[in-house]
Amino acid sequence: MDTWKEFDQNVVTHSAAHHLMAIDDLVGKLGYARVSDVARRLNITRGSVSISLRPLKSAGLVAQDENRHLRLSEHGQALVAAIKTKRHVLRRLLTDVLGVDPEQAEIDACKLEHLVSNPTATQIVAFLRYLDADPGRMGAYLQAWRRGGPECTGVPAICPTCETDCLAANVDPQADARKQP
């Protein structure tokens, strides 16, 4: 299966997403964005910004006028809106639903925002809407979640979640050490 090749099908890289969002934020705040402004915003050199902007300009996501002011194209604006929305819904899913620490959720949402497909983000939004539509539903879900399910036995053969390996131990090898008396 060539699923791993899908990573290369993303419209923008993590770095490019941050360049686009910096331009969007600066234009919203100042009314304009220059290479030097983006560099300051991202805490990188102007040269790095210039190099990173080349493919974004070629892709028609960013334009630069005669005053060297940067702006996003319609497609660039739509892409930034989608990325920001994905960050928001991922952060909400991680914090409000899964109980991840807000600081860690922000880091993880930032890492994932440009990788999650629009159909997956749409489903996350639908799930959040489902939970938000009935405050009691969200409360009941969170209460059941916090009570938790059965303790991890570390034995995949008797676990409905695991297949051949203990998923909990694979994700957090320290979990086994914490279970030992």
For each residue, the residues with C-beta under 8 A, 3 or more apart:
1:
2: 5 6
3: 6
4: 7
5: 2 8 9
6: 2 3 9
7: 4 10 115
8: 5
9: 5 6
10: 7 13 114 115
11: 59 79 114
12: 16 17 20 56 61 79 83 114
13: 10 16 17 114
14: 17 18 111 114
15: 18 19 52
16: 12 13 19 20 52 55 56 114
17: 12 13 14 20 21 83 113 114
18: 14 15 21 22 42
19: 15 16 22 23 38 42 49 52 53 56 62
20: 12 16 17 23 24 56 61 62 72 76 79 80 83
21: 17 18 24 25 80 83 84
22: 18 19 25 26 33 37 38 41 42
23: 19 20 26 27 33 38 62 70 71 72 76
24: 20 21 27 28 72 76 77 80
25: 21 22 28 29 41
26: 22 23 29 30 32 33 37 38 41
27: 23 24 30 31 32 33 70 71 72
28: 24 25
29: 25 26
30: 26 27 33 37
31: 27
32: 26 27 37 67 69 70
33: 22 23 26 27 30 37 38 69 70 71
34: 37 38 68 69 70
35: 38 39 46 49 50 53 68 70
36: 39 40 46
37: 22 26 30 32 33 34 40 41
38: 19 22 23 26 33 34 35 41 42 49 53 70
39: 35 36 42 43 44 45 46 48 49
40: 36 37 43
41: 22 25 26 37 38
42: 18 19 22 38 39 49
43: 39 40
44: 39 48 49
45: 39 48 49
46: 35 36 39 49 50
47: 50 51
48: 39 44 45 51 52
49: 19 35 38 39 42 44 45 46 52 53
50: 35 46 47 53 54
51: 47 48 54
52: 15 16 19 48 49 55 56
53: 19 35 38 49 50 56 57 62 64 70
54: 50 51 57 58
55: 16 52 58 59
56: 12 16 19 20 52 53 59 61 62 76
57: 53 54 60 61 62 63 64
58: 54 55
59: 11 55 56
60: 57 73 75 76
61: 12 20 56 57 72 73 75 76 79
62: 19 20 23 53 56 57 70 71 72 73 76
63: 57 70 71 72 73
64: 53 57 68 69 70 71
65: 68 69 71
66:
67: 32
68: 34 35 64 65
69: 32 33 34 64 65
70: 23 27 32 33 34 35 38 53 62 63 64
71: 23 27 33 62 63 64 65
72: 20 23 24 27 61 62 63 76 77 80
73: 60 61 62 63 76 77
74: 77 78
75: 60 61 78 79
76: 20 23 24 56 60 61 62 72 73 79 80
77: 24 72 73 74 80 81
78: 74 75 81 82
79: 11 12 20 61 75 76 82 83
80: 20 21 24 72 76 77 83 84
81: 77 78 84 85
82: 78 79 85 86 118 121
83: 12 17 20 21 79 80 86 87 113 114
84: 21 80 81 87 88 113
85: 81 82 88 89 121 125
86: 82 83 89 90 109 112 113 114 116 121
87: 83 84 90 91 109 110 113
88: 84 85 91 92 109
89: 85 86 92 93 121 124 125 128
90: 86 87 93 94 105 108 109 112 113 116 124
91: 87 88 94 95 102 105 106 109
92: 88 89 95 96 97 128
93: 89 90 96 97 98 124 127 128
94: 90 91 97 98 100 104 105 108 109
95: 91 92 98 99 100 101 102 105
96: 92 93 128 131 138
97: 92 93 94 127 128 131 141 142 145
98: 93 94 95 145
99: 95 142 145 146
100: 94 95 104 105 108
101: 95 104 105
102: 91 95 105 106
103: 106 107
104: 94 100 101 107 108
105: 90 91 94 95 100 101 102 108 109
106: 91 102 103 109 110
107: 103 104 110 111
108: 90 94 100 104 105 111 112
109: 86 87 88 90 91 94 105 106 112 113
110: 87 106 107 113
111: 14 107 108 115
112: 86 90 108 109 115 116
113: 17 83 84 86 87 90 109 110 116
114: 10 11 12 13 14 16 17 83 86
115: 7 10 111 112
116: 86 90 112 113 120 121 124
117: 120 121
118: 82 121 122
119: 122 123
120: 116 117 123 124
121: 82 85 86 89 116 117 118 124 125
122: 118 119 125 126
123: 119 120 126 127
124: 89 90 93 116 120 121 127 128
125: 85 89 121 122 128 129
126: 122 123 129 130
127: 93 97 123 124 130 131
128: 89 92 93 96 97 124 125 131 132
129: 125 126 132 133
130: 126 127 133 137
131: 96 97 127 128 134 137 138 141
132: 128 129 135 138
133: 129 130 137
134: 131 137 138
135: 132 138 139
136: 139 140
137: 130 131 133 134 140 141
138: 96 131 132 134 135 141 142
139: 135 136 142 143
140: 136 137 143 144
141: 97 131 137 138 144 145
142: 97 99 138 139 145 146
143: 139 140 146 147
144: 140 141 147
145: 97 98 99 141 142 148
146: 99 142 143
147: 143 144
148: 145
149:
150: 153
151:
152: 159 166 168 169 175 179
153: 150 158 159
154: 166 168 169 176 179
155: 158 159 166
156: 159 162 163 164 165 166
157:
158: 153 155
159: 152 153 155 156 162 166
160:
161: 167
162: 156 159 165 166 167 168
163: 156
164: 156
165: 156 162 169 170
166: 152 154 155 156 159 162 169 170
167: 161 162 170 171
168: 152 154 162 171 172 175
169: 152 154 165 166 172 173 175 176
170: 165 166 167 173
171: 167 168 175
172: 168 169 175
173: 169 170 176 177
174: 177 178
175: 152 168 169 171 172 178 179
176: 154 169 173 179 180
177: 173 174 180
178: 174 175
179: 152 154 175 176
180: 176 177
181:
